[in-house]
């Protein structure tokens, strides 16, 4: 997931590094930019990733996703409802939703979310001053919904196995990759550790 601060001209190179490292999803997330600005960033990335295994997901901007011929978006608290996004993008679209409670998770599944992200699990620099929700609450979310649950927030190579032990479908990271001097190497190491873990995530489709 982009951190919203990475220089735009670095993104294409970073994206290709992440492809080589085996990253499954790359979420383009620049909340402070206009639709036009996000489109100008997304278009070359969409063309770059269209024929590789890594999926480019657009944060919030359904209009931008359509404009660059993608059907994969991630919705936040103030985004359109999942059901509205589904009506626009269709039944086959990949639509994720950020949730912060069990009630929100259940509602997102009922509205047709393809997957949900839940967090923050551990103390996170992107959520300063806010207490983490922890592994126990993550486990309850995983047990209560049938859609894949992606954990986010303060996850590193040192604690990811605790996350996978809950049955989560995977992890989402920002700082563990994007704030590193070499994002590709950081992603590659994390991918190798994930593949060697005794806790294999649930199938994610």
C-alpha positions in Angstrom: 0.0 0.0 0.0 1.4 3.4 -0.9 2.0 5.7 2.1 0.6 8.8 0.4 4.0 10.5 0.5 6.2 8.5 -1.8 7.3 10.6 -4.8 5.2 9.8 -7.8 8.1 9.3 -10.1 9.4 6.6 -7.9 6.2 4.6 -8.0 6.7 2.8 -11.3 10.1 1.6 -10.2 8.8 0.6 -6.8 5.8 -1.2 -8.4 8.1 -3.3 -10.6 10.3 -4.2 -7.6 7.2 -5.4 -5.8 6.1 -7.5 -8.7 9.5 -9.2 -8.7 9.2 -9.7 -5.0 5.9 -11.5 -5.3 3.6 -9.0 -3.8 0.0 -9.9 -4.5 -1.7 -6.5 -4.2 -0.6 -2.9 -4.5 -3.0 -0.4 -3.3 -2.7 3.2 -4.7 -3.6 5.5 -1.9 -3.2 9.2 -2.1 -6.1 10.7 -0.2 -5.1 14.3 -0.5 -5.0 14.4 -4.3 -7.7 15.3 -6.8 -9.3 12.8 -9.1 -7.2 14.1 -12.0 -4.0 13.8 -10.0 -4.8 10.2 -8.9 -5.7 9.3 -12.5 -2.4 10.6 -13.8 -0.6 8.4 -11.3 -2.8 5.4 -11.8 -2.8 5.2 -15.6 0.8 4.3 -16.1 0.7 1.9 -13.1 -2.4 0.2 -14.5 -0.7 -0.3 -17.8 2.5 -1.5 -16.1 0.7 -4.1 -13.9 -2.1 -5.2 -16.3 -0.3 -8.4 -17.5 1.5 -9.4 -14.3 0.4 -11.3 -11.2 0.2 -8.3 -8.9 -3.2 -6.6 -8.7 -3.4 -2.8 -8.6 -6.1 -1.6 -6.3 -7.3 2.0 -6.3 -8.2 3.4 -2.9 -11.6 5.1 -2.7 -11.8 6.5 -6.3 -14.2 4.3 -8.2 -14.2 6.9 -11.0 -10.4 6.7 -11.4 -10.6 2.9 -11.4 -13.1 2.9 -14.2 -11.1 5.5 -16.1 -8.0 3.3 -16.1 -10.0 0.2 -16.9 -9.6 -1.5 -13.5 -12.3 -3.2 -11.5 -10.5 -3.3 -8.2 -11.1 -0.7 -5.5 -10.7 -0.4 -1.7 -13.2 1.6 0.2 -12.8 3.4 3.5 -15.2 4.7 6.2 -16.2 7.8 4.2 -16.3 6.1 0.8 -19.4 4.9 -1.0 -21.1 1.9 0.5 -19.9 -1.4 -0.9 -23.3 -2.1 -2.4 -23.2 1.2 -4.4 -19.7 0.4 -5.6 -20.8 -3.1 -6.6 -23.7 -1.6 -8.6 -21.3 0.5 -10.5 -18.4 -1.9 -11.0 -20.3 -5.2 -11.4 -20.5 -8.6 -9.7 -17.0 -9.6 -10.7 -15.2 -6.5 -9.3 -12.7 -6.8 -6.5 -14.1 -4.5 -3.8 -12.4 -4.3 -0.4 -13.6 -2.4 2.7 -11.7 -1.1 5.7 -13.5 -2.0 9.0 -12.8 -1.2 12.6 -15.4 -3.3 14.4 -17.2 -6.6 14.3 -20.5 -4.8 13.3 -18.7 -3.1 10.4 -17.2 -6.3 9.2 -20.5 -8.1 9.2 -22.2 -5.2 7.4 -19.4 -5.1 4.7 -19.8 -8.8 4.0 -23.6 -8.4 3.8 -23.2 -5.5 1.3 -21.0 -7.6 -1.0 -17.4 -6.9 0.0 -14.8 -9.2 -1.7 -12.6 -8.9 1.4 -12.1 -6.6 4.4 -9.1 -5.1 6.1 -9.1 -4.8 9.9 -6.8 -2.9 12.1 -4.7 -1.4 13.4 -3.5 -4.6 15.0 -0.3 -3.3 16.6 0.9 0.2 17.4 1.3 2.0 14.1 3.1 5.2 13.1 0.2 6.0 10.7 -2.3 6.0 13.7 -0.4 7.9 16.4 -1.9 8.0 19.8 -4.6 5.5 19.0 -4.5 2.2 20.9 -4.1 -1.0 18.8 -7.1 -3.3 18.4 -5.0 -6.4 19.0 -4.9 -10.0 17.9 -7.9 -11.2 20.0 -10.3 -8.8 18.2 -8.8 -9.8 14.9 -9.5 -13.4 15.7 -13.1 -12.6 16.4 -13.5 -10.9 13.1 -12.0 -13.8 11.2 -14.3 -16.3 13.0 -17.4 -14.2 12.3 -17.2 -13.5 8.6 -16.7 -15.8 5.6 -14.9 -13.2 3.4 -11.1 -13.0 3.6 -9.8 -10.7 6.4 -6.6 -8.8 5.8 -4.9 -7.5 8.9 -3.2 -4.1 8.9 -1.3 -1.8 11.3 2.2 -2.2 12.7 2.8 -5.5 11.1 6.4 -6.5 10.5 8.6 -9.5 9.8 8.8 -9.9 13.6 5.1 -10.2 14.4 3.3 -11.4 11.2 3.2 -15.0 12.3 1.0 -14.0 15.3 -1.3 -12.4 12.8 -1.5 -15.4 10.5 -2.1 -17.7 13.5 -5.6 -16.0 13.8 -6.6 -17.4 10.4 -6.3 -14.1 8.7 -6.2 -14.3 4.9 -3.1 -12.1 4.7 -1.4 -8.9 5.8 -1.3 -5.4 4.5 1.8 -3.2 5.2 2.9 0.3 4.5 5.9 1.2 6.6 7.4 -2.3 6.5 8.0 -1.9 2.8 7.4 1.7 1.6 9.5 3.4 4.3 12.5 1.1 3.7 15.6 2.2 1.7 15.0 -0.7 -0.7 11.2 -1.5 -0.9 11.8 -4.4 -3.2 14.3 -6.1 -0.9 12.0 -5.5 2.1 9.1 -7.0 0.2 11.1 -10.0 -1.0 12.2 -10.8 2.5 8.7 -10.5 3.9 7.4 -12.7 1.0 10.0 -15.4 1.7 9.1 -15.4 5.4 5.4 -15.6 4.7 5.9 -18.5 2.3 8.0 -20.4 5.0 5.5 -19.7 7.8 3.8 -22.7 9.4 0.6 -20.6 9.4 -0.6 -20.4 5.8 -3.3 -17.9 5.2 -6.8 -18.8 4.0 -7.4 -18.8 0.3 -7.8 -15.3 -1.1 -9.7 -15.0 -4.4 
